[in-house]
Amino acid sequence: MRPRLPDEPLTTSAGGASPVARHQVVVLGGGTGISAALRGIKESGAEVTAIVTVADDGGSSGRLRKDYHMLPPGDIRNCLVALSDGDPLLGELFNYRFEDSILKGHSFGNLFLAVLTRLTGDFRTAVDRARGLLGVSNRVIPSTSTRVVLVASHPDGTRSTGEQCISRGGKPIIGMELKPEPPCISDEIKGVIDDADLIVLGPGSLFTSLVPNLLVPGMTEALTAARAPVVLVANLATQPGETDGFLLADHVRALREVGGLERIDGVVVNVAHVSDEVRARYQESGASLIAIEAGTDAVEGVPVVAADLVRLTEDGFLRHDASRLAETLGGLLEAGVEADRG
């Protein structure tokens, strides 16, 4: 029996050991957005697998992708660092970004993966070797082994090609595709989805990190057939140029209508109090916080999981707190497991 979420909204707060431990969790997204989820789940003791988009075409990743005809390494690098149990200095080394010379803009970890890909002859092999060096016991899997380009369709009949163009374009998106169309998801990806106790989407850029994973043939079918709950972690704020003016319901609709994922069993959303000063800071940057009204139990028919999920950075912006997010996901997992037993 497929596990279901509780009919009533689940409200959680930090404190106590996470029940996510001893379970298998799959997280889909891009490297920057899902890093907090990966760190928190790893530290809870669960076995976690990251399935990561490889549609990035900007910055260091885009340059290496073009120059070396390889998959973009940046999102993969971020996931490896988030899951590392090795010397923290290695994580700092992988994230180190050069600020001058011909290497300006490149991170050491991206260059390392590029060289390792050349030495091993295969990007996935390079990722696995990097896992060993960083002390990563969990898996990081590219959603496809094919070099793909993301293409978005807009209501005015135009199309935008490439992740960078899409995220900066500011046009509404009504459809997306990968070019060339990649092969069906690997047996490895299908296997980890089949075996998962919990499947997490995000957080991360809606159209350029989450949806690209769903566009790989076979992905939505595998998620729909999974025995585990499929849960969206809502972003904390809209993304200028990509989700301007979006409400939580718009994110859910986009995953269904653009990503083709009909099945979403729950959506985790932050309900912590946010000061007017922080709200103003987001408004000045062209973004708005994503929130729900008190007592909301569902959005677009999807049960809501409300929790205090955030921490405040030194520069005054919000980020997902890894431990709070892991605890909330753990409570959700236990609810699903209990439903399955019932």
N, C-alpha and C positions, 0 to 999 in steps of 0.2 A: 504494500500500500504506500502510495506517495505521501510523504510527510506534509502536513499542513501547518500553517501558522495559527496562533490563537485568534478567535473571532474578535476579542477585545484588544485594544491597543496595548502594547507592552511598553511600560516606562521603566527605564533602568537608571542606575547611578553607579559611580565608581565605588569600588570597595570589595575585597574578598577575592578568592582565587577564581579564575575564569574556568567555566565548565567546558570551554573549547578544547582543553587538553585531552590528549589521547584520541582525538578524532582527525580525520583527513579533510582538509579544507582546500578548495581551489579558488584562486582569485584571478579575475580577468580584468585587464586594463592596460594602462601605460605606466612606465617606470616611475615617473614623478608622483602621479596621483595615488597609486596603490602602495607606495613605500610605507606609509604609516600603518596600513592594514597588515602588510607583510611582517613588519617589525613586531607589532602587537601579537599577532597570531603565533609567530615563531617563539616569542618569549613566554607564551602561555603553555608551550609544550606540545602543541599540535603539529602534525605533519602537514606542511603547506606546499602547494604547487602554484607557481605564477605562470599564467598563460598571457603572453605579452605581445602587443601590437608591434608590427615592423613596418608601418607605413610612414614613419618620420622621414622628412626630406629637408629639414632645416638645420642650421647651425653646424656643429662639428659632425653630427651623425650624417647630415645631408652631404657634406663635403666628402666624407669617407665613403659613403655609399656611391657617390658619383665617381670618385677617383679610383676606387679599388673594386668596384662592381660587387659589393658585398651588402648584406643586410645591415641596416642602420643599428649601431651598437648602443646608443645612449640609453634607451629605456631598459634594455637588458642589463646594462651596467648598474643603473639605479636599483634594480631589483636584487642584483647580486650583493651590492653593498648593504641593502636593507636586511638581507638574510644572513649576512656574514657573522660567524662566531669566532673569527680569527682576531688577530691583533687590530685594535681600532685604527692604528696608524695605516694599515693596509687600506681600510675604507677611505681614510682621508687622502691617501695616495691615489686611489682610483678616481676620486672626485676632484682631484686637483686640476684646475683650469689655467692654462697658460695665458698670460696677459700681454705678451709682446712677441716679436719676431714672427717668422713664418708659421709658428705653431699657435699664434694668437687665436683664442676661441676654442681650441681643442682641449678636451680633458684627457688626462693621462690614461684613464681606464678605457676610453674609446680607442686611443692609439694602441694600447696593449691588446685589446681584442682584435683590432685590425691586423696587427703583426701576427698574433697567434692564429688567426684565420689563414693567413698566408703560409705559416709554418705547418699547420695541420691539414690545410687544403679544404677545410669545411668549417662553416661558422658555428654549427651546433657543437661540433667537437671542441672548438675553441671555447665555447661557453662552459662546457663540462670541465675542461681543464682549468679554466678560471675559477670555477666553483671549488675545485680542490685547493687551489692556492689561497682562496679567501676563507676557507673553512665553512663552506656552505653545504649543509647536509640535505637541504630541501631542493626541489627542482625548479628551474627557470626554463620555460619552453617558449620559443617563438611560435606565434599562432600559425605561421606558415613559413616554409623554407624558400618561398619564391619572392623575388624582389617585385613588390607591387607598388602601384601609385593609386592614391585615393582620389576619386572623382565625385564631386557633388553636383546635383541638379537643383536649379532654383525656379521659383514660380514664374519669373519673367522669361523662361526658356533658355537662359544661359547656363553654362557649366563652369565650375572652378576645378582646376587640376592641381593636386598636391596639397599636402597637409597645411603647409604654411600659407598658401593662397586662400584656402578654405577658412582657416582660423582667423585670418585678418580681413576677410572680405566683407563681413557684416551683412551678408545677404541671407534671407531665410532659406532653409534647406528642406527640400521635399523628397529627395532621394539620394542614395550614395551607392557606389560600386567600386570594386577593386579592379584595376587593369594592370597586366592581363589577369583574367580570372585564375586564381590559384587552384591547385588540386584540393581535393577533399581533405578535411582534417586528418592528421596522422592517427594511426592506431594508438599511439602513446597518449595523445590528447583525449581521444574517445575513452581510453581506459581510465585515466585519472578522473574524468567527469563521471563515468559509470560508478567508480569506487568511492566518490566523495560523500562525505556526511553533510557538507555545507558548501554552496557555491556562491561566491561573492562577486558582484559587478561593481568595480570602482572602489573608491571615488576617482574622478579624473575627467578630463575633457570629454564631453558627451559625444561629439561628432568625430573627433580626431584621435580618441584613445579607446573609448568603449565600443562604438559602432563598428570600427574596422575589424575588431575580433569577430563580431557577429556576422560579418559579410563573408568570412571564409566558408566555403561550401561544407555543409555537414555540421557546423557549429550550433546553429539554433536547434537543429533536429536533436543533437546530442543533449543539449540543455533541456529541451522539452521532455525528453525521455528519461532524464536523470531521476534517481530515487531521492536525491537530496533537495532541500529547499533552495530556490534560486532567489537571491536577495540583492537588491540595489542599495548601495551606500550613497545617499544623496550628497552632492557637492555642497559646500558651505555657502557658496556665492555663485552668481552667474559669471560667465566668461565673456568679456567684451569682444565683440566681433563674431562670436560663435553662438552664444545663448542669450543675447541681449533681451531683457524683459521676460525671460522664462520663469514660470512658476514650477513647483515640484511636479504638478500634473503634466506640464509640457515635456519634462524629462522622461516621464513614463511613456507618454504617447510617442515620443521620438524613438525610443527603443523598440516599440511595437511597429510603428509605421515605417520608419527608416531602417532600423536594424533588423526587422522581421522577427523579433522575439515576442511571441504572444504570451509566454509564461513568465510572470514575475510574481513570486510568492510573498514578497514583503519589501518594504522600502524603509531604510534606517535614516532618520533625519535628526539633526541637532535641534534641541529646544532650549539650550542654555541661554540665560539672559545675556544680551549684548548691549553694551553702553551706546548712548547716542554718539559719542565721540568716535567709536569704532565704525558705527554705521555711516557716519559722515565721511570717514576715510575711504570706505568702499565706494560711496557715491562719487567722491572726487576722482576716483580711478575709473569711473564708468561702469562699475559693477553694483549689484544689489544682493543682499543676503537672501538665501533661500530659507523660508520658514513656513510653518503651518499654524493655523489657528488652534488655540487650546481646545482639547476635546476631539480633535479630528481623528477618526479611527481608520479611515481609508482614503486613498487618492486614486481616482480612476479604477476603483474596485480592488485596489491592492492594499492589504493591511499595512498600517503605519506602525513603525517601531520608534518611539520617541525617547531620546536620551540626551544627557549632557555629554558632548563628545569633543569639546574643543579646548585648546590652550591658546594663549596669546603670545605671539612672538615679540622679540625685542623692538621690532619696528612697528608694532601695533596692529598686526593682522592676525587673522584666525587660521589655525591649522588643526587637523584632526589629531587628537591625543591618542597615541598608539595603544596604551593600556586600556583606556576607556572604551575605545572602539572594539578591541578584542573582547572585553568583558561583555559588551552589548551583543556582539555576534555569538559569543558563547551561550548567553541566555536564550538567544533565538534558536541556536542549534539544539539545545536541550528541549525547547518547546516542540521542535520538529521531531526529535527522536521520540519524545513521549507520545506525540500524536501518532507516530508510526507504530509504536508498541500497542497503542489503544485500538 
